């Protein structure tokens, strides 16, 4: 069994701890596959919001190979991204572009079911408004927000997730589903789903690897709530499941008495 141990985090979900980053990518691929199979069987299609980063890229490489190339219910999936940089798909900084080149161009998913953010011949605000409209067209809406079957997330060294950065205006958004979030500390604007949309998903999975994340992860999970400084703490689905899929290095500083 790839998961070394499972930790109950109470209101903050559950942690699945695996040996290393490669094992994490394999476990993530298996979890995505099984979760979307259940969604397709239950609802007729599976909807997922992908994230950027090295671990999702490793996972994507697995999807382009057997057994996932044949096992995944590709024709019944709708694929979105939780956030995006305002760069062309051809850029190595584009979350969607990297995913397309890594695996989506190699699997039997219809192009019309792959939904990158618009980042050419538009503005960030227009792109966010268009993505919100797309979500309303392609996903069921429950509790005033679209409901994904699965949202994958990472966590930055500063505790941000998606493109919800510490002390940015987007953290306070409760009505809109997709926004252009100004990030002064990076002197940029990012496109992102809002926290209420992420929290409305049936399942949210953080993918976190490496010793460099250990201190911040312990602070997010074990420390007091500080939602503006640590935006990852805002992710607490009310009607869904939250899993922190992490490797041993990232888990090193978590409270040892969890069980």
C-alpha positions in Angstrom: 0.0 0.0 0.0 1.5 3.3 -1.1 0.0 5.4 1.8 2.3 5.0 4.8 -0.3 6.5 7.2 -3.5 8.5 7.4 -3.9 11.4 9.8 -7.2 12.7 11.0 -7.0 16.5 11.0 -10.5 17.2 12.2 -12.1 20.3 10.5 -9.0 20.5 8.3 -9.6 17.2 6.6 -7.3 14.2 6.5 -3.6 13.8 5.5 -2.3 10.8 3.5 1.4 10.5 3.9 3.5 8.7 1.3 7.2 8.0 1.0 8.4 10.6 -1.6 7.4 12.8 -4.5 7.3 10.0 -7.0 5.1 7.9 -4.8 2.9 11.0 -4.3 2.5 11.4 -8.1 1.4 7.8 -8.5 -1.0 7.9 -5.6 -2.5 11.2 -6.9 -3.0 9.6 -10.3 -4.7 6.6 -8.7 -7.0 8.9 -6.6 -7.9 11.1 -9.6 -8.7 8.0 -11.7 -10.9 6.4 -9.0 -12.7 9.6 -8.1 -13.5 10.5 -11.7 -14.7 7.0 -12.4 -17.2 7.3 -9.5 -18.3 10.7 -10.8 -18.9 9.5 -14.3 -20.8 6.5 -13.1 -22.9 8.6 -10.8 -23.4 11.8 -12.7 -22.6 10.9 -16.3 -19.4 13.0 -16.4 -16.5 13.9 -14.3 -15.3 17.4 -13.7 -11.8 18.3 -12.4 -9.8 21.5 -11.9 -6.1 20.9 -12.3 -3.2 22.8 -10.7 0.2 23.7 -11.8 3.5 22.6 -10.3 6.0 19.8 -10.5 4.0 17.1 -8.8 0.9 17.6 -11.0 3.3 17.5 -14.0 4.6 14.1 -12.8 1.1 12.9 -12.3 0.2 14.0 -15.8 3.0 12.1 -17.3 1.5 9.0 -15.8 -1.9 9.7 -17.4 -0.2 9.6 -20.8 0.9 6.0 -20.1 -0.7 2.7 -19.4 -2.7 1.8 -17.4 -4.3 5.3 -17.2 -4.3 5.9 -20.9 -6.9 3.1 -21.2 -8.4 3.2 -17.8 -9.4 6.9 -17.5 -12.8 7.8 -18.6 -11.4 10.5 -21.0 -14.5 11.0 -23.2 -16.6 11.8 -20.2 -14.3 14.3 -18.5 -14.5 18.1 -18.3 -11.1 19.6 -17.5 -10.5 23.0 -16.0 -7.7 24.8 -14.1 -8.0 26.3 -10.7 -5.7 29.2 -11.6 -3.5 30.5 -14.3 -0.9 33.1 -15.1 -1.8 35.7 -17.7 0.6 34.2 -20.4 0.0 32.4 -23.7 -0.5 28.6 -23.7 2.9 28.3 -25.4 4.7 29.7 -22.3 6.4 27.3 -19.9 4.6 29.3 -17.1 1.2 28.4 -18.4 -0.4 25.7 -16.2 -2.8 24.7 -19.0 0.0 24.8 -21.6 2.2 22.5 -19.6 -0.6 20.1 -19.0 -1.5 20.0 -22.6 2.1 19.3 -23.7 2.6 16.8 -20.9 -0.4 14.6 -21.3 -3.7 16.2 -22.6 -2.5 16.2 -26.2 -1.7 12.5 -25.9 -5.0 11.2 -24.4 -8.4 10.7 -26.0 -10.2 13.7 -24.5 -12.2 15.9 -26.8 -10.7 19.4 -27.2 -14.1 20.9 -26.5 -13.9 19.4 -23.0 -10.6 21.0 -22.1 -11.1 24.5 -20.8 -8.0 26.7 -20.3 -8.4 30.3 -19.2 -8.3 32.8 -22.1 -5.0 34.7 -21.9 -4.6 36.1 -25.4 -6.5 39.1 -27.0 -8.4 39.8 -23.8 -7.8 41.4 -20.4 -7.5 39.5 -17.1 -10.9 40.9 -15.9 -12.6 39.8 -19.2 -10.9 36.3 -18.9 -12.2 35.9 -15.4 -15.8 36.9 -16.4 -15.7 34.5 -19.4 -14.5 31.7 -17.2 -17.3 32.3 -14.7 -19.8 32.1 -17.5 -18.2 28.8 -18.7 -18.4 27.3 -15.3 -22.1 28.1 -15.2 -22.6 26.4 -18.6 -20.6 23.3 -17.9 -20.9 22.5 -14.2 -23.9 22.0 -11.9 -24.5 24.9 -9.6 -25.3 24.2 -6.0 -25.4 26.6 -3.1 -24.9 29.4 -5.5 -21.5 28.1 -6.8 -20.4 25.5 -9.4 -19.7 22.1 -8.0 -16.6 20.3 -9.2 -16.2 16.6 -8.6 -12.5 17.1 -7.8 -10.2 20.1 -7.3 -6.4 19.7 -7.1 -4.4 22.3 -5.3 -0.8 23.0 -4.4 0.5 25.2 -1.6 3.2 27.8 -2.0 6.0 28.5 0.4 4.0 31.6 1.6 0.9 29.5 2.3 -1.0 30.6 -0.9 -3.1 28.2 -2.9 -4.5 28.5 -6.4 -3.7 32.2 -7.0 -5.1 33.3 -3.7 -2.1 35.0 -2.2 -1.6 36.4 1.3 -3.3 39.7 2.0 -4.7 40.1 -1.6 -8.2 41.4 -2.4 -9.3 38.1 -3.9 -9.4 36.5 -0.5 -12.5 38.5 0.4 -14.5 37.5 -2.7 -17.6 35.6 -1.8 -19.9 36.2 -4.8 -17.9 35.8 -8.0 -16.6 32.4 -9.0 -13.5 33.4 -11.1 -11.5 36.5 -10.6 -8.4 38.4 -11.7 -6.5 38.7 -8.5 -3.9 41.5 -8.2 -0.8 40.2 -6.4 1.3 43.2 -5.5 4.1 41.2 -3.9 4.7 39.6 -7.3 3.8 42.7 -9.3 1.3 40.7 -11.4 -2.3 39.7 -11.8 -3.3 36.1 -11.6 -6.5 34.3 -12.7 -8.1 32.1 -10.1 -11.2 30.4 -8.8 -12.4 31.8 -5.6 -12.3 30.0 -2.2 -16.1 29.5 -2.1 -16.0 27.7 -5.4 -13.1 25.4 -4.3 -14.9 24.8 -1.0 -18.0 23.7 -2.9 -16.3 20.8 -4.6 -17.1 17.2 -3.8 -13.4 16.5 -3.1 -10.4 18.8 -2.8 -6.9 17.3 -2.8 -3.7 19.2 -1.9 -0.5 17.8 -3.4 2.5 18.8 -1.4 6.0 17.4 -1.5 9.4 18.3 -0.2 11.1 19.4 3.0 10.9 23.0 1.9 7.1 22.9 2.6 7.4 21.2 6.0 7.4 24.3 8.2 4.6 26.1 6.4 2.4 23.0 6.1 2.7 22.5 9.9 1.7 26.1 10.4 -1.3 25.8 8.1 -2.5 22.5 9.6 -1.5 22.8 13.3 -1.3 26.5 13.8 -4.0 29.0 14.7 -6.3 30.3 12.0 -4.8 33.2 10.1 -6.8 33.2 6.9 -5.3 36.3 5.3 -1.7 35.4 6.0 -2.2 31.7 5.2 -4.8 31.4 2.4 -4.6 27.6 2.3 -6.4 27.6 5.6 -9.4 28.9 3.8 -9.9 25.6 2.1 -12.4 23.7 4.2 -15.2 22.1 2.1 -18.5 22.1 4.0 -20.1 19.4 1.9 -17.1 17.6 0.5 -13.9 15.8 1.4 -10.5 17.4 2.0 -7.3 15.4 1.6 -3.8 16.6 2.0 -1.7 14.1 0.0 1.9 14.8 1.2 5.2 13.1 1.3 7.2 12.2 4.4 9.5 15.2 3.9 6.6 17.7 3.8 4.9 15.9 6.8 8.1 16.1 9.0 6.9 18.8 11.3 3.2 17.9 11.7 1.9 17.2 15.2 3.1 13.7 16.0 0.1 12.7 18.1 -2.5 12.6 15.3 -4.2 9.3 14.6 
